[in-house]
Amino acid sequence: MKKPMLARDYDKRDPAGFGLGEKYDGVRARWTGERFESRNGKGFAAPAEWVVAMPAGVVVEGELWFKRERFQKTVSMVKCGDFSELSFMVFDVVGDGGYADRLAGLAEMVLPDFCQVVEWELCESARHLREYERELVNGGAEGVILRDPAAEYVAGRSWGFMKWKRLSAAEGVVVDHSFKKGASVYSALVVEWSGKVFKLSSGLSARELESKPAVGAVVTFSYYGLTDAGLPRHAGFECVRDYE
């Protein structure tokens, strides 16, 4: 089976002719024709009624999603197998032809009610993209996905599948824990990312402080650009990336 196609960061090229859709802040998932799994092939504990309702013998790509601005809640629900309030936001199917052809095939599939096929519209200009992005983000969305209608499905990063969001996200490795002077509970994670080491404290809940992600754990954090030293600006903890 092909590895999933992943989005590249939008490089400010002329977006006219690309398809525009919402970037859902969820957990990337694929239906393999037999089970739901992560982009790295880890199986998700989807309920039996979800499994039997999906079409057999076809590989469908999407996001397990709860609500806008509730990424941590979505991860928690996926990890504990509570799919009761989740949707599978479907945006592609593995197959031949360009994206427009695959999307047409997807529209002909009979999918269960918990599946929602992502809506797209054709981009007319850079101004159209900016207005589209502004409306989505002001409504709480994470950002925009751009799709080249002619792009074939390929494993790995593709310029036919791009993401644009103001708030960036990345993964780093926990290398230590930082404690305030005289305190017995750590106050920040010491994280290594792209050869840089920094303290990550914002966004850590009481539960995360108590559970203390282990040294070597991979964590997701969000940030607004980089400092002059190349460190993530206003970095915030999102979750331990142990669900993939």
GUTI-702189 format. One record per residue (C-alpha): x, y, z. Coordinates in steps of 0.1 Angstrom, whole numbers, plus 2048, in hexadecimal, padded with zeros to 3 digits. Each point is the difference from the previous one (the first is absolute). Example, Ala and Ser with C-alpha at 12.3 -4.5 7.8 and 13.67 -1.06 7.14 Angstrom:
! GUTI-702189
87B7D384E/80E8227F9/
//
This chain:
! GUTI-702189
800800800/80D8237F8/80B81681C/7E981E805/8048207EC/80A81D816/7FC8257FC/81D8187FB/7FF82480D/7F18187E7/81D8127EF/7ED81F7F5/7FD7F57DB/7E380D7EC/7E27ED80E/7E88057E3/7F27DF7F4/8077EE821/7E37F2814/7FC80F823/7F37EF81F/802802825/81E7F2812/7EF7EC81C/813800821/7FB7DB807/8137DF7FF/80A7F47DD/7F17DE7F9/7FA7E87E3/7E77E57FB/8147E37F1/7E27ED7F4/8017EB820/80981881D/80782480A/824807806/81881E804/81780D7E5/81B7EA80F/7EB7E17FF/7F67FE824/7DD7F2804/7E5816810/7E67F0818/7E380A7EB/7DE7F280B/7F37E17EE/7E38147F1/8188177EF/8147E37F1/7E27ED7F2/7F28207F1/81E8097EB/8057F47DC/8167E27FD/81D7FE7E8/8068257FC/819817812/7F182180C/81481D80F/7F3819819/80280F823/7F07F4820/7F182180C/7EB80D81D/7FD8267FE/81481F7F7/81A80A81A/7FC7DF812/81F7EC7F4/80A7F4823/7DD7F3806/8007EF7DE/8217EE808/7F37F5822/7E07F27F0/8147ED7E6/8187F1819/7E57F4818/7EA7F27E3/7E3818806/7F48077DD/7DD80A80A/8048257F7/81A7FC7E5/7FC8057DB/8167F17E4/80781E7EA/8077EF7DF/8168127E6/8107E67E9/7FF7DC7F4/81F7ED7F6/7FE7F97DA/80B80A7DD/7FA8217EF/80282480C/7F080D81F/7E180C7EE/7FB7DD7F2/8047F0822/7E8819810/7E67F77E6/8047DB809/7FD809825/7DF8137F9/7F27DF7F2/8087EC81F/7E57F7819/80F80B821/7F17FE823/7F281E813/81F806815/8148077E0/7FF8237F2/8118067DE/813821802/7F281C7EC/8178117E6/7FE81F7EA/81580B7E3/81981C808/7FE81D7E8/81D81580C/81880881D/7E781980D/7E57E4800/8177EA814/80781B81A/7DB808804/7F87DB803/81B7FA81A/7F681F814/7DB7F4802/80A7DD80B/81A80A81A/7E981B80E/7E67E5805/8197EA814/80E7EA7E4/8247F6800/80780B7DC/7FD7F77DC/8087E37EA/8098067DB/7FC7E37E7/80C7FE7DC/7E37F07ED/8197EE7E9/8177F381B/8027DA802/8017ED821/8247FC80B/8107F3820/81081B816/8008267FC/7F080E7E1/7FE8227F1/7DE7F77F4/7F4800824/80A81F814/7F680F822/7FF82480A/7FB80A824/80B81D816/8077EB81E/81B7E77F8/8047DE811/81E7E9804/80C7E2813/81E7FF818/8107E7817/7FF804826/82480080C/7FC80B825/7E8810819/80482280F/7F7807825/7FB821811/81780581D/7F57EC81E/7E37F07EE/7FA7DB7FD/7E98027E2/8108097DE/7F58217F0/80C7FB7DC/80A7E67E7/8238057F1/7FB7F87DB/8187FB7E3/7F480A7DE/8148067E0/820800813/7F381A819/7F87FB825/7E5815812/7E87FE81D/7DC7F97F9/7E880981C/7E28127F1/7E27EA7FA/8097E581A/7E27F7814/8007F3824/7FC7DD7F1/81E8037EA/81480E81C/7F67E2815/8067E67E5/8228107F6/8077F57DC/81F7EA801/8228097F3/8007F47DC/7DB8067FB/7F68137E0/7E981E807/7ED8177E9/802825806/7F381F7EE/8128217FA/7FE8217EF/81F8037EA/8247FF80C/816817815/82180E7F2/8117E2811/7EA7E87ED/7EB7F681E/7DA7FC7FE/7EF82080B/7E37FC81A/8027DB7FF/7E37ED810/7FD7DB809/7E67ED7EC/8037DB808/8177E2803/8017F17DD/7FB7DC80A/7E07FA7EC/8117F97DF/
//
